[in-house]
Amino acid sequence: MYRPDSNVGTVRSSLWYNISKSKLKYQFMSPRPRGCRRVRINPNITYFKPQGVPMSILKIVNLTVEELEALRLRNIKDLDQIECAKMMNTSQSTFQRILESAYKKITDALVNGKAIEIIKQ
């Protein structure tokens, strides 16, 4: 395998060059598989929307069950980030990314008047 130097040109991190028998081939590396996360919530209600606005004109923000679980553990159970990460069977930095994504989505929905859909995967 040969990965060109920075002076040869820009290369995406997932793109590698394979030079065999003077033919240049591009090989894309698949991303790392997603880890199994422990989620202890199965919501019955999966839509939240602003009152008095028809669904047909609303934009929808998709919130995953993982993000909902992260919000529940951190804000309702009042656990610290390390305990939450252990309960979800993930690293502390991954838990922080999940939580940050959930906060951004919910803030976007509240500020811009969008509906929130909880996606069960």
C-alpha positions as CSV (number, residue, x, y, z in Angstrom):
1,M,0.0,0.0,0.0
2,Y,1.2,3.5,-0.8
3,R,-0.2,6.6,0.6
4,P,1.0,9.8,-1.2
5,D,2.8,12.5,0.7
6,S,1.2,15.8,1.4
7,N,3.0,17.5,-1.5
8,V,1.5,15.1,-4.1
9,G,-2.0,16.3,-3.5
10,T,-4.9,16.2,-1.2
11,V,-6.3,12.7,-0.3
12,R,-9.3,12.0,1.7
13,S,-8.6,10.0,4.9
14,S,-10.7,7.0,3.7
15,L,-9.0,6.9,0.2
16,W,-5.9,4.8,-0.3
17,Y,-3.9,4.2,-3.4
18,N,-2.9,0.7,-4.4
19,I,-0.2,0.6,-7.1
20,S,0.2,-2.9,-8.6
21,K,1.8,-3.6,-12.0
22,S,1.9,0.1,-12.9
23,K,-1.9,0.5,-12.6
24,L,-3.2,3.0,-10.2
25,K,-6.3,1.7,-8.3
26,Y,-8.4,3.5,-5.7
27,Q,-9.6,1.6,-2.7
28,F,-12.1,3.0,-0.3
29,M,-11.8,1.8,3.2
30,S,-15.1,1.1,5.0
31,P,-15.7,2.9,8.2
32,R,-15.3,1.3,11.5
33,P,-18.3,-0.7,12.6
34,R,-20.6,1.0,15.1
35,G,-20.5,-0.3,18.6
36,C,-23.5,-1.8,20.4
37,R,-24.9,0.7,22.8
38,R,-27.2,-0.2,25.7
39,V,-30.6,1.7,25.5
40,R,-33.1,1.2,28.3
41,I,-35.9,3.3,26.9
42,N,-38.6,2.5,24.3
43,P,-40.8,5.6,23.9
44,N,-44.5,5.2,23.1
45,I,-44.7,8.8,21.8
46,T,-42.5,9.5,18.9
47,Y,-43.6,12.9,17.6
48,F,-43.5,16.3,19.3
49,K,-44.6,19.4,17.4
50,P,-45.6,23.0,18.0
51,Q,-49.2,23.4,19.0
52,G,-51.5,24.9,16.3
53,V,-49.2,24.2,13.4
54,P,-50.2,21.5,10.9
55,M,-47.6,18.7,10.3
56,S,-47.8,19.3,6.6
57,I,-45.9,22.6,6.8
58,L,-43.4,21.6,9.5
59,K,-39.9,20.6,9.0
60,I,-38.9,17.5,11.1
61,V,-35.8,17.0,13.2
62,N,-34.9,13.3,13.7
63,L,-33.8,12.3,17.2
64,T,-32.4,8.8,17.7
65,V,-33.2,6.6,20.6
66,E,-29.6,6.7,21.6
67,E,-29.8,10.5,21.8
68,L,-33.0,10.3,23.9
69,E,-31.4,7.8,26.2
70,A,-28.3,10.1,26.7
71,L,-30.7,13.0,27.5
72,R,-32.6,10.8,30.0
73,L,-29.5,9.6,31.8
74,R,-27.8,13.0,32.0
75,N,-30.8,15.3,32.7
76,I,-33.5,13.2,34.3
77,K,-31.4,10.6,36.3
78,D,-28.8,13.3,37.0
79,L,-25.9,11.0,36.5
80,D,-22.4,12.3,35.6
81,Q,-21.0,11.7,32.2
82,I,-18.7,8.8,33.2
83,E,-21.6,6.9,34.8
84,C,-23.8,7.6,31.8
85,A,-21.2,6.3,29.4
86,K,-20.8,3.1,31.4
87,M,-24.6,2.5,31.4
88,M,-24.8,3.0,27.6
89,N,-21.7,0.7,27.1
90,T,-19.8,3.4,25.3
91,S,-16.8,5.6,25.8
92,Q,-17.0,9.0,27.6
93,S,-16.1,10.9,24.5
94,T,-18.7,9.0,22.4
95,F,-21.3,9.7,25.0
96,Q,-20.4,13.4,24.9
97,R,-20.8,13.5,21.1
98,I,-24.2,11.8,21.3
99,L,-25.4,14.2,24.0
100,E,-24.1,17.2,22.0
101,S,-25.9,16.0,18.9
102,A,-29.1,15.7,20.9
103,Y,-28.8,19.2,22.4
104,K,-28.3,20.7,18.9
105,K,-31.3,18.9,17.4
106,I,-33.6,19.8,20.3
107,T,-32.4,23.4,20.3
108,D,-32.9,23.7,16.6
109,A,-36.5,22.3,16.9
110,L,-37.4,24.7,19.7
111,V,-35.9,27.8,18.3
112,N,-37.0,27.3,14.7
113,G,-40.4,25.8,15.4
114,K,-39.7,22.3,14.0
115,A,-41.3,18.9,14.9
116,I,-39.2,16.3,16.6
117,E,-39.5,12.7,15.5
118,I,-37.9,9.9,17.6
119,I,-36.5,7.3,15.4
120,K,-36.5,3.7,16.7
121,Q,-33.7,1.7,15.1
